[in-house]
Amino acid sequence: MIQDSGAALRLISNPASDCIGAHDNASRANVARIFALSPRQAELLWSLVDTGALRDAAVSAGISYVSARNILAEIKVKLGLDTIPLIVGQVLAISDHHAGPTQLHDLFGLSDRQFAIARAVAIRKSRAEIAGSLHLSESVIDAEMKNIHLILGTGNAAEVVRIVSAALDHPSVDAEPEITTLDGHMLPAAAIDHGGRRIAYSDYGPAGGKPVLILHSTITARAPPTRLVRVLAARGFRVLAIDRPGFGGTDPAADWSSLYRPASDDVAAVCAALGIAHIDLVARGSGQAAVCLAHHHPDLVARAVLVNPTPAIDHTPHDRGPLGIVKRRFAANPGVIELMIRTLARFATATRMRDGMIRSYRDSPPDLALAEGDPQFVADYLRATRDFARGRIRGYVEEQRAWATGFDVEPLPGKAQWRIVQGAHYILHAPDAAIAYWQPRLPDTPVRRIADAGQMLAYSHPEIVAEALAEA
């Protein structure tokens, strides 16, 4: 049922209506292009933004209310959103001319009070001083600081100072810390120079442990799931994580013609620098990266566990949810990928990321439970995706472009010591379709299905991942 949430919508749309007027043709064209809107869909959408109610939008667009309801249903499908306020909020967020007094708050995804506290922390005010200036108790300041740490992905006041000071161009900006903390998760930050490029990695040690590399997914940088690191470490593994080219702290590749060749060579370079002759893999969605690494450096890779590996585009006929909508748009028009990602990344605040996860996971109970009730997962995921909001998207763009244009991998037989672990509630692709894709490419690799797991299996079931690696 389509609801005309006019009152709630006006609270969202009216403050920005003056910023997105009829003269903003480039902004409107970009939104239409990103979501593949027809002229009549685009006209109704912008009328909806300008008027704040579906009936008024129908009048403005010169169509009947029944026609407006039908067109709105089409718009909802293309945007992957259910309600008018969500649709208008998304459009306002990605419009080039969206500005105003809340823009700085959106940068952090904080409430007014949380931002005031974070700003006070950034200029080195004490807890008592902050409480006094805001007329709040110190216990309220403590409670809000916990929320601020969760949203910003910080572990202490010093990190809040660094993040907020940098954003506000405060004169006391500090350099990037060598080690950052997230709810007890130390993220070691290291880098090597390889051929004039910087390769960023984390080495959790110990030096005598069995090396295992956690390959990040296409939509995150290297920061791995906290619980997975701990479980692997308890089993005697030395966990490493490396940003692929164009992700996080690693420089983009000079040549993207062979998609995963630069990433494979980066892994080999880091392993050589650390004196590692053989390494196991845990690939979170990035099965192609794991297979290409084994092809390019066969003597380096030992065992591997592919967690929910992504199939090629021809084997993904049933993309679901908002993320599925986005990926299908990529497939339909690869030329729009960079425009769409750069536009969305500018507004990828913590609050929007978390709300987006909840919307995306609504059809996957295990994933939804993580997004709604597991602060460690939320903090981990926000940390892993933070670099996209900072504009570091080149690696994501190139990998998505390759996927959308049919990138595939050569078969890799003889990998009986590898494992595929597939969640039954995977939200982007049908699990059976993913398995059907991978079995011919890894014909000797056993597959294990996890009935109570979803897309975020590596976060929710770290013990299963570790067990699969140990038994390989």
C-alpha positions in Angstrom: 0.0 0.0 0.0 1.4 3.4 -1.0 1.1 6.0 1.8 1.0 9.7 1.4 3.2 10.6 4.4 2.8 14.3 3.7 3.3 15.7 7.2 6.4 13.7 7.9 7.8 14.4 4.4 7.5 18.2 4.7 9.8 18.0 7.8 12.4 16.5 5.6 11.9 18.2 2.3 11.0 21.8 3.0 14.3 23.0 4.5 16.2 21.9 1.4 13.6 22.9 -1.2 15.1 26.3 -1.6 18.5 24.6 -2.3 17.1 22.3 -5.0 15.1 24.4 -7.3 14.1 24.2 -10.9 17.5 25.7 -12.0 19.5 22.7 -10.7 19.3 20.8 -13.9 22.7 19.0 -13.5 21.7 17.8 -10.1 18.4 16.4 -11.3 19.9 14.8 -14.3 22.5 13.0 -12.2 19.8 11.6 -9.9 17.7 10.5 -12.9 20.8 8.9 -14.5 21.9 7.1 -11.3 18.5 5.4 -10.8 17.6 5.1 -14.5 14.4 7.1 -14.1 12.2 7.8 -17.1 11.3 11.5 -17.8 7.8 11.0 -16.2 9.3 9.3 -13.1 11.9 12.0 -12.7 9.3 14.8 -13.1 7.1 13.2 -10.4 10.0 12.6 -8.1 11.1 16.3 -8.2 7.6 17.5 -7.8 7.4 15.3 -4.7 10.6 16.8 -3.3 9.3 20.4 -4.0 5.7 19.9 -2.7 6.1 17.3 0.1 2.9 15.4 -0.7 1.9 13.0 -3.4 -1.4 14.7 -4.2 0.3 18.1 -4.6 3.1 16.5 -6.6 0.4 15.0 -9.0 -1.1 18.4 -9.5 2.3 20.0 -10.1 3.2 17.3 -12.6 -0.1 17.6 -14.4 -1.2 14.0 -13.9 -4.0 12.3 -12.0 -3.5 11.0 -8.4 -4.0 7.4 -9.6 -1.2 7.9 -12.2 1.0 9.4 -9.6 0.5 6.4 -7.3 1.4 4.1 -10.1 4.5 6.0 -11.0 5.5 6.2 -7.4 5.4 2.4 -7.2 7.8 2.3 -10.1 10.1 4.8 -8.4 10.1 2.7 -5.2 11.3 -0.3 -7.1 14.1 1.6 -8.8 15.3 3.2 -5.6 14.8 0.1 -3.5 13.0 2.2 -0.8 9.5 1.7 0.7 8.2 5.1 1.9 8.0 8.6 0.5 10.1 10.1 3.4 12.9 7.6 2.7 12.8 8.3 -1.0 12.9 12.1 -0.6 15.6 11.9 2.1 17.8 9.8 -0.3 17.3 12.2 -3.2 18.1 15.2 -1.0 21.2 13.4 0.4 22.7 12.8 -3.0 21.7 16.0 -4.8 24.6 18.2 -5.6 23.0 21.3 -4.2 21.9 19.9 -0.8 23.4 22.2 1.8 22.5 24.0 4.9 23.1 24.1 8.6 22.9 20.3 9.1 25.6 19.5 6.5 28.4 19.3 9.1 26.3 17.1 11.3 25.7 14.8 8.4 29.4 14.5 8.0 29.5 12.6 11.3 25.9 11.2 11.5 25.6 12.6 15.1 22.7 14.3 16.8 22.9 18.0 17.7 23.8 17.1 21.3 26.4 14.4 20.3 28.0 16.8 17.9 28.2 19.6 20.5 29.9 17.1 22.9 32.3 15.8 20.2 33.2 19.4 19.2 33.9 20.2 22.8 36.1 17.2 23.1 38.0 18.2 20.0 39.0 21.6 21.6 40.2 19.7 24.7 37.4 20.6 27.1 37.1 18.4 30.2 34.0 16.3 31.0 33.0 18.7 33.8 33.5 21.7 31.5 31.4 20.1 28.7 28.6 19.2 31.2 28.6 22.8 32.6 28.5 24.5 29.2 25.7 22.2 27.9 23.8 22.2 31.2 23.9 18.4 31.3 25.0 16.0 34.0 28.4 14.2 33.7 26.6 10.9 33.5 24.7 12.1 30.4 28.0 13.1 28.9 29.4 9.7 29.6 26.4 8.0 28.0 26.6 10.2 24.9 30.3 9.6 24.6 29.6 5.8 24.3 27.2 6.6 21.4 29.7 8.9 19.8 32.4 6.2 19.9 30.0 3.7 18.3 29.0 6.1 15.5 32.5 7.4 14.8 34.2 4.0 15.3 36.5 5.4 18.0 37.8 3.9 21.2 38.9 6.9 23.2 38.8 10.6 23.4 42.1 11.1 21.5 40.6 9.5 18.4 37.5 11.7 18.6 39.9 14.7 18.8 41.7 13.5 15.7 38.6 12.8 13.6 36.6 16.0 14.6 39.6 18.3 14.5 40.6 17.1 11.0 37.0 17.6 9.7 36.8 21.1 11.2 40.3 22.0 10.1 41.2 22.7 13.7 44.8 23.9 14.2 45.6 20.9 16.5 45.1 18.3 13.8 47.2 15.2 14.5 48.7 12.8 12.0 47.0 9.4 11.4 47.7 7.3 14.5 49.9 4.2 14.1 47.4 2.1 16.0 43.7 2.7 16.3 41.4 1.1 18.8 37.8 -0.1 18.4 36.0 -1.6 21.3 39.2 -3.5 22.3 40.1 -4.3 18.7 43.6 -3.0 17.9 44.0 -2.2 14.2 47.7 -2.2 13.6 48.6 0.2 10.8 51.7 -0.5 8.6 52.7 0.0 5.0 55.5 -0.9 2.6 56.6 0.8 -0.6 56.4 -1.4 -3.6 57.3 -0.1 -7.0 56.5 3.5 -5.9 53.1 2.5 -4.5 52.1 2.4 -0.9 50.5 -0.9 0.3 48.7 -0.6 3.6 48.3 -3.7 5.8 47.7 -4.9 9.4 49.7 -7.6 11.1 48.1 -8.9 14.3 50.9 -11.3 15.1 52.4 -13.2 16.8 55.4 -13.6 14.5 55.5 -17.4 15.2 51.8 -18.0 14.3 50.5 -19.7 11.2 50.0 -16.8 8.7 46.4 -16.3 7.5 45.3 -13.4 5.3 41.7 -12.1 5.6 40.8 -10.8 2.2 38.3 -7.9 2.5 35.1 -7.7 0.5 34.4 -5.3 -2.4 32.5 -3.0 -0.2 34.9 -2.7 2.7 38.5 -2.0 3.4 40.9 -4.2 5.3 39.6 -3.8 8.9 38.5 -7.4 9.7 35.8 -8.7 12.0 36.9 -8.4 15.6 35.6 -11.7 16.7 37.1 -13.5 13.7 40.6 -12.1 14.5 40.2 -13.3 18.1 39.0 -16.8 17.2 41.8 -17.3 14.6 44.4 -15.9 17.1 43.2 -18.4 19.7 43.8 -21.2 17.3 47.4 -20.1 16.8 47.1 -18.1 13.6 48.9 -14.9 12.7 46.2 -12.7 11.2 47.1 -10.3 8.4 44.8 -7.9 6.4 45.9 -6.0 3.3 44.0 -3.2 1.5 43.7 -4.0 -2.2 44.7 -1.4 -4.7 42.5 1.7 -4.4 41.0 0.6 -1.1 41.8 2.2 2.3 45.4 3.2 2.6 46.7 1.4 -0.5 47.5 3.4 -3.6 45.5 2.6 -6.8 47.0 0.3 -9.4 48.9 1.8 -12.3 47.2 -0.6 -14.7 43.7 -2.1 -14.1 43.6 -4.2 -17.3 44.3 -7.4 -15.3 41.9 -6.7 -12.4 43.4 -8.8 -9.5 47.0 -9.0 -10.7 48.1 -5.9 -8.9 46.4 -7.0 -5.7 48.0 -10.5 -6.0 51.4 -8.9 -6.5 50.8 -6.7 -3.5 50.1 -9.7 -1.3 53.3 -11.4 -2.5 55.3 -8.2 -1.8 53.9 -7.9 1.8 54.6 -11.6 2.4 58.1 -11.2 1.1 58.7 -8.2 3.3 57.5 -10.1 6.4 59.4 -13.3 5.5 56.3 -15.4 4.9 56.7 -18.2 2.4 53.2 -19.7 2.6 49.9 -18.2 3.7 46.3 -19.3 4.2 43.3 -17.3 3.1 39.9 -16.3 4.4 38.1 -14.5 1.7 35.0 -12.5 2.7 33.0 -12.4 -0.5 36.1 -11.8 -2.6 36.4 -15.3 -4.0 37.7 -14.0 -7.3 40.6 -12.2 -5.5 41.5 -15.5 -3.8 41.4 -17.6 -7.0 43.4 -15.0 -8.9 46.0 -14.9 -6.1 46.4 -18.6 -6.3 46.7 -18.5 -10.1 49.3 -15.7 -10.0 51.3 -16.9 -7.0 50.5 -20.7 -6.7 53.5 -21.4 -4.4 52.4 -18.7 -1.9 48.8 -19.8 -1.2 48.1 -22.9 1.0 44.6 -23.4 2.4 41.7 -21.1 1.8 38.1 -20.6 3.0 35.8 -18.6 0.7 33.0 -17.1 2.8 29.9 -16.3 0.7 32.0 -15.9 -2.5 30.3 -13.6 -5.1 29.4 -15.2 -8.4 29.9 -13.6 -11.8 27.1 -11.3 -13.1 25.6 -14.0 -15.4 25.0 -16.1 -12.4 23.2 -13.5 -10.3 19.6 -13.4 -11.7 17.9 -12.7 -8.4 19.6 -9.7 -6.8 17.4 -8.6 -3.8 17.0 -5.5 -1.6 18.6 -2.1 -1.9 22.1 -3.4 -2.4 20.7 -5.7 -5.2 19.1 -2.7 -6.8 22.4 -0.9 -6.9 24.3 -3.8 -8.3 21.7 -4.4 -11.0 22.0 -0.7 -11.9 25.7 -1.2 -12.2 25.2 -4.2 -14.5 22.7 -2.3 -16.7 25.0 0.7 -17.1 28.6 0.3 -16.0 29.3 3.9 -17.1 27.2 5.2 -14.2 29.2 3.4 -11.5 31.7 6.0 -10.6 29.2 8.9 -10.7 26.8 7.0 -8.4 29.5 5.9 -5.9 31.1 9.3 -5.7 27.8 10.9 -5.2 26.6 8.5 -2.5 30.0 8.3 -0.8 29.9 12.0 0.0 26.9 11.4 2.3 27.9 8.0 3.7 27.5 9.0 7.3 27.5 6.5 10.1 23.8 7.0 10.7 22.9 6.4 7.1 25.2 3.4 6.8 23.6 1.8 9.8 20.1 2.6 8.6 21.0 1.3 5.2 22.2 -2.0 6.7 18.9 -2.5 8.5 16.9 -1.8 5.3 19.2 -4.1 3.3 19.1 -7.0 5.8 15.3 -7.1 6.4 15.0 -10.3 4.4 17.9 -12.0 6.3 17.1 -12.6 10.0 20.7 -13.4 11.0 22.0 -10.2 9.4 19.2 -8.1 10.7 19.9 -9.3 14.2 23.5 -8.2 13.8 22.6 -4.7 12.5 19.9 -4.1 15.1 21.4 -5.7 18.2 25.2 -6.2 17.9 27.2 -3.0 18.6 30.4 -4.8 17.9 29.3 -5.7 14.4 28.0 -2.2 13.7 31.3 -0.7 15.0 33.4 -3.2 12.9 31.4 -2.5 9.8 31.5 1.2 10.1 35.2 1.1 10.6 35.7 -1.1 7.5 33.6 1.2 5.3 34.8 4.6 6.7 37.3 5.2 3.8 34.4 5.3 1.3 33.1 8.5 3.0 36.6 9.9 2.7 36.5 9.5 -1.1 38.8 6.5 -1.3 36.6 4.6 -3.8 38.9 3.8 -6.8 39.3 0.2 -6.0 35.6 -0.3 -5.4 34.7 1.4 -8.7 37.2 -0.7 -10.7 36.1 -4.0 -9.1 32.4 -3.2 -9.6 33.0 -2.1 -13.2 34.8 -5.4 -13.9 32.0 -7.4 -12.3 29.3 -5.5 -14.2 31.1 -6.2 -17.5 31.4 -9.9 -17.0 34.7 -10.5 -15.2 35.3 -14.2 -14.5 38.0 -16.4 -13.2 39.7 -19.5 -14.7 38.9 -22.8 -13.0 41.2 -23.9 -10.3 41.0 -27.7 -9.9 42.9 -29.7 -7.3 41.9 -27.5 -4.3 40.5 -30.1 -2.0 42.2 -28.3 0.9 40.1 -25.2 0.2 36.5 -24.7 1.5 33.5 -22.8 0.5 31.2 -21.7 3.3 27.8 -20.3 2.2 25.1 -18.7 4.4 21.6 -19.8 3.6 20.2 -16.2 4.0 22.5 -14.4 1.6 20.7 -11.2 0.6 22.4 -10.3 -2.6 22.4 -13.5 -4.6 20.5 -16.8 -4.3 22.8 -19.2 -2.4 22.1 -22.0 -4.8 23.1 -19.8 -7.8 26.3 -18.8 -6.1 27.2 -22.4 -5.4 26.3 -23.4 -9.0 28.8 -20.8 -10.2 31.7 -21.8 -8.0 31.5 -25.6 -8.2 32.8 -25.8 -11.8 35.5 -23.2 -11.0 36.6 -25.0 -7.8 35.6 -28.6 -8.8 37.4 -30.3 -6.0 36.6 -27.9 -3.2 34.0 -29.0 -0.6 31.0 -26.7 0.1 29.4 -26.2 3.5 26.0 -24.5 3.9 25.2 -22.7 7.1 21.5 -22.7 7.7 21.4 -20.0 10.4 23.9 -17.6 8.7 23.5 -14.7 6.2 25.7 -12.4 4.3 27.7 -11.4 7.3 28.7 -14.9 8.2 32.3 -14.0 9.0 31.0 -11.6 11.7 28.3 -13.8 13.1 29.9 -17.3 12.9 33.7 -16.8 13.3 34.1 -20.2 14.9 32.7 -21.9 11.8 35.1 -20.0 9.5 38.0 -21.0 11.8 36.9 -24.6 11.9 36.6 -24.7 8.1 40.2 -23.4 7.8 41.5 -25.9 10.4 39.9 -28.9 8.7 41.1 -27.9 5.2 
